């Protein structure tokens, strides 16, 4: 049975941020009036960058804009341009063929090289003509830029690129290209990244440096909430009216980090702690300690499932879980009894998934087919830290081999993802599959004009 308590809703509560929202709203108004803008939400993990972007997205939708989201992933198994692909894929899914043909024009064939779903809406597209490598990439960038600007003429667009500190180099290069072209469009781009992870040598630092020199973006720094705002967040999320002393304790222990405050609130709500009790004795020492306490309340089977999914990635599907935890697909040769047992196994897996859903550790995405994600990257990171190196290697091996079977009819599209698992599983499985999928991922990257990513895949194959 899924657990339910008021603190599950604390992530939906939005308090404070008057200065930050004023800056973001000004950028939105500028974009709506035909002066494209780029804003960057910056801060430590859990400070509320994504939540602020959601609030801005809600305002944009109220003003008639269409909002598209893309997220970068630390794991390194995503194809080149992944955040852009996610955003454009969402647009393509809801657009008609005639609309796409008008907005993409002759660039449709170029964009279809990285968003193949376009060919479903525009059958008969030819393969782009062969050009010199740099010319091919320029043509792709120009085609995507023209498409986004044309789409924004029909309806204002807001693009949200989350976790840019994990972006691949090709995605960042396109960001630099687009930034110089949207000045007279109804397009707002909102990025979010952890500043503590962006050193001078970080690829994102180079991109931001280029944008700063040309004054092409506005930085919005998010810091901790005030003591009063911490109290408002707890009351709004859990219905607990804190005393001034209790609010001060939480504020000082969490530095006003909204995610940490939310974890504290969940903890005290589950323990039935009232506003006048000694909160200092129950508040976790840090964010990961708080997440660990929540994990301790789950069944052993649920913790095992979450550990496995943390290796798969921030997002995962029921099909992936099923393939890893049992046979990847029903065998037609199975007896009726064996088939029933396999179906029962899927039902048991769903029960465990629903247990995790009930605690707010994961959430179901509004897509068909059973797709889920950890509600915050810190939850996945905490789970990963608790897995020993030996077990992690074996999990990568198990997941890689299971996903290889699951993707058997289309391994090319998943080559980078498979390569990531087999690279991490080298100590158990050897180098054969590592090399095979690294080379395939490199070829796929070159086909998408992502030279940097392709070189990285080829170097990993050679190093093995």
C-alpha positions in Angstrom: 0.0 0.0 0.0 1.4 3.4 -1.0 2.3 5.5 2.0 0.6 8.9 2.2 1.3 11.9 4.4 1.1 15.7 4.0 4.8 16.2 3.5 4.6 14.4 0.2 3.3 17.7 -1.2 6.1 19.9 0.1 7.9 19.9 -3.2 4.9 21.6 -4.8 4.9 24.5 -2.3 6.7 27.6 -3.5 7.6 30.4 -1.0 9.8 33.4 -1.1 12.0 34.1 -4.2 10.4 37.5 -4.8 13.6 39.0 -6.1 14.5 36.0 -8.3 11.0 35.7 -9.7 11.0 39.4 -10.5 14.1 39.0 -12.6 12.8 35.9 -14.3 9.4 37.5 -15.0 11.2 40.5 -16.6 13.0 38.1 -18.9 9.8 36.4 -19.8 8.0 39.7 -20.6 11.0 40.7 -22.8 10.8 37.4 -24.7 7.0 37.7 -25.1 7.5 41.1 -26.7 9.9 39.8 -29.3 13.3 40.2 -27.6 14.6 36.7 -27.0 16.3 36.1 -23.6 18.5 33.6 -21.9 18.5 33.2 -18.1 20.5 30.9 -15.9 19.3 29.6 -12.6 22.3 29.0 -10.4 22.8 27.4 -7.0 23.8 24.4 -4.9 22.0 21.0 -5.1 18.5 21.2 -3.6 18.3 25.0 -3.6 15.2 25.0 -5.8 16.5 25.7 -9.4 14.1 23.3 -11.0 11.2 24.4 -8.8 11.8 28.1 -9.8 11.9 27.1 -13.4 8.6 25.3 -13.0 7.1 28.4 -11.5 8.4 30.5 -14.4 7.1 27.9 -16.8 3.6 28.1 -15.2 3.7 31.9 -15.7 4.8 31.4 -19.3 1.9 29.0 -20.1 -0.5 31.5 -18.5 0.8 34.1 -20.9 0.2 31.8 -23.9 3.7 30.4 -24.4 4.5 26.7 -25.0 7.0 25.2 -22.6 9.5 22.5 -23.6 11.8 20.7 -21.2 15.2 19.0 -21.6 17.4 17.5 -19.0 21.1 16.6 -19.0 22.3 13.4 -17.4 25.5 12.7 -15.4 25.7 9.0 -16.4 27.0 9.8 -19.9 24.8 7.2 -21.7 22.6 9.8 -23.5 23.1 10.6 -27.2 24.6 13.9 -28.3 22.3 17.0 -28.0 20.1 15.1 -25.6 18.4 18.0 -23.8 17.6 19.6 -27.1 16.4 16.3 -28.5 14.0 15.9 -25.6 12.6 19.4 -26.1 12.2 19.0 -29.8 10.7 15.5 -29.5 8.0 16.8 -27.3 7.2 19.5 -29.8 7.2 17.1 -32.7 4.8 14.7 -30.9 2.0 17.3 -30.7 2.6 19.1 -34.0 1.0 18.2 -37.3 3.0 17.3 -40.4 2.0 20.4 -42.2 3.0 22.5 -39.2 6.4 20.9 -39.0 7.0 21.2 -42.7 6.2 25.0 -42.6 8.3 25.6 -39.5 11.3 23.4 -40.4 11.4 24.0 -44.1 14.4 22.5 -45.9 16.1 22.0 -42.6 13.7 19.1 -41.6 16.1 16.5 -43.0 19.0 17.8 -41.0 17.0 17.9 -37.7 15.7 14.4 -38.4 19.2 13.2 -38.1 19.0 13.7 -34.3 15.2 13.6 -33.9 14.1 10.6 -36.1 10.5 11.0 -35.0 10.2 13.8 -37.6 10.3 11.2 -40.4 7.1 9.7 -39.0 5.4 13.1 -39.5 7.2 13.9 -42.7 7.7 10.7 -44.6 9.9 10.9 -47.7 12.5 13.2 -46.3 15.8 12.7 -48.1 19.1 12.2 -46.4 21.0 15.5 -46.1 23.8 15.9 -48.7 27.3 15.2 -47.6 29.4 18.2 -46.7 32.6 18.9 -44.9 32.3 18.1 -41.2 32.2 21.7 -39.9 29.7 22.7 -42.7 27.4 19.8 -41.7 27.4 20.8 -38.1 26.8 24.5 -39.0 23.9 23.4 -41.2 22.3 21.4 -38.4 22.7 24.2 -35.9 21.2 26.7 -38.4 18.3 24.4 -39.2 17.4 23.9 -35.5 17.7 27.6 -34.8 15.5 28.6 -37.8 12.9 26.0 -36.7 12.8 27.3 -33.1 12.5 30.9 -34.3 9.7 30.0 -36.7 7.9 28.0 -34.1 8.1 31.0 -31.7 6.5 33.2 -34.3 3.4 31.0 -34.2 3.4 30.7 -30.4 6.0 32.0 -27.9 8.4 29.3 -26.7 10.1 28.7 -23.4 12.9 26.1 -23.4 14.0 24.8 -20.0 17.4 23.0 -19.9 17.9 21.4 -16.5 21.2 20.2 -15.0 23.4 22.0 -17.6 26.5 21.1 -15.5 26.1 17.6 -17.0 25.6 18.7 -20.6 27.6 17.2 -23.4 29.9 19.4 -25.3 27.8 19.4 -28.5 24.8 20.6 -26.6 26.7 23.5 -25.2 28.1 24.4 -28.6 24.6 24.6 -29.9 23.6 26.7 -26.9 26.3 29.2 -27.8 25.1 29.3 -31.5 21.4 29.7 -30.6 22.2 32.5 -28.0 23.5 34.7 -30.8 20.5 34.3 -33.0 17.4 34.7 -30.8 17.6 38.4 -30.0 14.5 39.3 -32.2 12.4 36.2 -31.4 9.7 35.3 -28.9 11.9 32.7 -27.3 13.0 32.4 -23.7 15.7 29.9 -22.7 16.0 29.1 -19.0 19.0 27.0 -18.0 19.8 25.6 -14.5 23.1 24.4 -13.2 25.0 23.7 -10.0 27.7 26.4 -9.7 29.7 24.2 -7.2 30.4 21.7 -10.0 31.5 24.2 -12.6 35.3 24.7 -12.4 37.3 26.9 -14.7 38.1 23.9 -16.9 34.5 22.7 -17.0 32.9 22.7 -20.5 30.0 24.8 -19.2 32.4 27.4 -17.8 33.8 27.9 -21.3 30.3 28.3 -22.7 29.2 30.7 -20.0 32.4 32.7 -20.5 31.6 33.1 -24.2 28.0 34.2 -23.4 29.2 36.7 -20.7 31.6 38.4 -23.0 28.8 39.0 -25.5 26.3 39.8 -22.7 23.9 37.1 -23.9 22.5 35.8 -20.7 21.3 36.9 -17.2 22.4 35.0 -14.1 19.9 34.5 -11.3 21.6 33.2 -8.1 19.4 31.2 -5.8 20.4 31.1 -2.1 18.8 29.6 1.0 15.4 30.6 2.2 15.0 33.0 5.2 13.9 31.7 8.6 10.4 33.0 8.0 10.3 31.4 4.6 11.4 28.1 6.1 8.4 28.3 8.5 6.1 29.0 5.6 7.4 26.1 3.6 6.9 23.6 6.4 3.4 24.9 7.2 2.4 24.9 3.5 3.8 21.5 2.9 2.9 19.6 6.0 0.4 21.8 7.9 2.7 22.3 10.8 2.8 25.8 12.3 6.3 26.1 13.7 7.2 28.0 16.7 9.9 30.7 16.2 12.4 28.5 18.0 11.6 25.4 15.8 11.9 27.4 12.6 15.2 28.8 13.8 16.5 25.3 14.5 15.6 24.0 11.0 16.8 27.2 9.3 20.3 27.0 11.0 20.6 23.2 10.4 19.5 23.3 6.7 20.8 26.8 5.7 17.4 27.3 4.2 18.0 24.7 1.5 14.4 23.9 0.4 15.1 20.2 -0.5 16.7 19.7 2.9 13.9 21.5 4.7 11.5 19.2 2.8 13.4 16.1 3.9 13.3 17.3 7.5 9.6 17.9 7.3 8.9 14.4 5.9 10.9 13.0 8.8 9.1 14.8 11.6 5.7 14.2 9.9 6.4 10.4 9.8 7.6 10.4 13.4 4.5 12.4 14.5 6.6 15.1 16.0 4.6 18.2 17.0 5.6 21.8 16.8 6.5 22.1 20.5 8.9 19.1 20.7 12.7 19.1 20.7 13.3 19.3 16.9 17.1 19.6 17.4 17.1 16.0 18.4 15.5 14.6 15.3 16.8 16.8 12.5 19.3 14.8 10.2 22.9 16.0 10.0 22.8 16.5 6.3 20.7 16.0 3.1 22.0 12.5 2.5 21.4 11.5 6.1 17.9 12.7 5.7 17.4 10.7 2.5 19.0 7.7 4.2 16.4 7.8 7.0 13.6 7.8 4.4 15.1 4.8 2.7 15.4 3.0 6.0 11.6 3.0 6.2 11.2 1.1 3.0 11.0 -2.7 2.6 14.2 -4.6 1.6 12.7 -5.4 -1.8 12.0 -1.7 -2.4 15.5 -0.7 -1.5 16.9 -3.4 -3.8 14.8 -2.1 -6.6 15.9 1.5 -6.0 19.5 0.5 -5.9 19.1 -1.1 -9.3 17.3 1.9 -10.8 20.0 4.3 -9.5 22.4 2.4 -11.7 20.1 2.5 -14.7 19.8 6.3 -14.4 17.7 9.3 -13.2 14.9 8.1 -15.4 13.9 4.5 -16.0 11.0 2.5 -17.4 9.0 -0.5 -16.2 10.3 -2.4 -19.2 13.9 -1.8 -18.2 13.2 -2.8 -14.6 11.4 -5.9 -15.7 14.2 -6.9 -18.1 16.8 -6.5 -15.3 14.9 -8.2 -12.5 13.5 -11.1 -14.6 13.5 -12.4 -18.1 13.2 -9.4 -20.5 10.1 -10.8 -22.4 7.5 -13.5 -22.1 8.6 -16.7 -23.8 5.8 -18.1 -26.0 7.1 -21.6 -25.2 6.3 -21.2 -21.5 3.7 -23.3 -20.0 0.5 -21.6 -18.8 1.7 -22.0 -15.2 5.1 -20.5 -16.0 3.5 -17.6 -17.9 1.2 -16.9 -14.9 4.2 -16.9 -12.6 6.0 -14.4 -14.9 2.9 -12.1 -14.9 2.7 -12.4 -11.1 6.4 -11.4 -10.9 5.6 -8.2 -12.8 2.7 -7.5 -10.4 5.1 -7.9 -7.5 7.5 -5.5 -9.1 4.7 -3.0 -9.6 3.9 -3.3 -5.9 7.5 -2.3 -5.0 7.4 0.6 -7.5 4.2 1.8 -5.9 5.8 1.6 -2.5 8.6 3.9 -3.7 6.0 6.2 -5.4 4.1 6.5 -2.1 7.1 8.0 -0.3 7.8 10.5 -3.0 11.3 9.1 -3.8 10.3 8.5 -7.4 7.5 9.9 -9.5 5.6 8.6 -12.6 6.1 10.7 -15.7 3.0 11.6 -17.9 4.1 9.3 -20.7 2.5 6.0 -21.8 4.3 2.8 -21.1 5.3 3.2 -17.4 8.2 5.8 -17.2 9.5 7.0 -13.8 12.2 9.3 -12.5 13.8 10.0 -9.1 12.1 13.1 -7.8 15.5 14.7 -7.2 19.0 13.9 -8.4 20.2 13.9 -4.8 18.1 10.8 -4.1 19.8 8.9 -7.0 23.2 10.1 -5.9 22.6 9.0 -2.3 21.6 5.5 -3.4 24.7 5.3 -5.6 27.0 6.3 -2.8 25.7 3.4 -0.7 26.5 0.7 -3.2 29.9 -0.8 -2.9 32.2 -0.7 -5.9 32.1 -4.5 -6.3 28.3 -4.6 -6.3 28.1 -1.6 -8.6 30.3 -3.4 -11.2 28.1 -6.5 -11.0 24.9 -4.4 -11.3 26.2 -2.6 -14.4 27.0 -6.0 -15.9 23.6 -7.4 -15.1 21.8 -4.2 -16.4 23.9 -4.0 -19.5 23.2 -7.6 -20.6 19.5 -7.2 -19.8 19.2 -4.0 -21.7 21.1 -5.5 -24.6 18.4 -8.1 -25.0 15.6 -5.5 -24.5 17.1 -3.3 -27.2 18.0 -6.1 -29.6 16.0 -4.7 -32.5 17.5 -1.2 -32.2 20.8 -1.3 -30.4 22.1 1.6 -32.5 19.8 4.1 -30.8 20.9 2.9 -27.4 24.6 2.3 -28.1 25.9 5.1 -25.8 23.7 3.8 -22.9 24.9 0.2 -23.4 28.5 1.3 -23.7 28.3 3.1 -20.4 27.2 -0.1 -18.6 29.7 -2.3 -20.3 32.5 0.2 -19.5 31.6 0.1 -15.8 31.4 -3.8 -16.0 34.7 -4.4 -17.6 36.1 -6.1 -14.6 33.4 -8.7 -14.8 32.6 -9.0 -18.5 35.9 -8.1 -20.2 36.3 -5.7 -23.1 34.4 -7.3 -26.0 31.0 -5.5 -25.5 32.7 -2.4 -24.2 34.6 -2.0 -27.5 31.6 -3.0 -29.7 29.2 -0.5 -28.2 31.7 2.3 -27.8 32.6 2.0 -31.5 28.9 2.0 -32.4 28.2 5.0 -30.1 31.1 6.8 -31.7 29.7 6.2 -35.2 26.3 7.4 -34.1 27.8 10.6 -32.6 29.7 11.3 -35.9 26.4 10.8 -37.8 25.0 13.6 -35.6 28.0 15.8 -36.2 29.0 15.5 -32.5 32.7 15.2 -33.1 33.7 15.6 -29.5 31.5 12.9 -28.2 32.4 10.6 -31.1 36.1 11.0 -30.3 35.5 10.2 -26.7 33.7 7.0 -27.5 36.5 5.9 -30.0 39.2 6.7 -27.4 37.4 4.5 -24.8 37.3 1.7 -27.3 41.0 2.0 -28.1 42.0 2.3 -24.5 40.3 -1.1 -23.8 
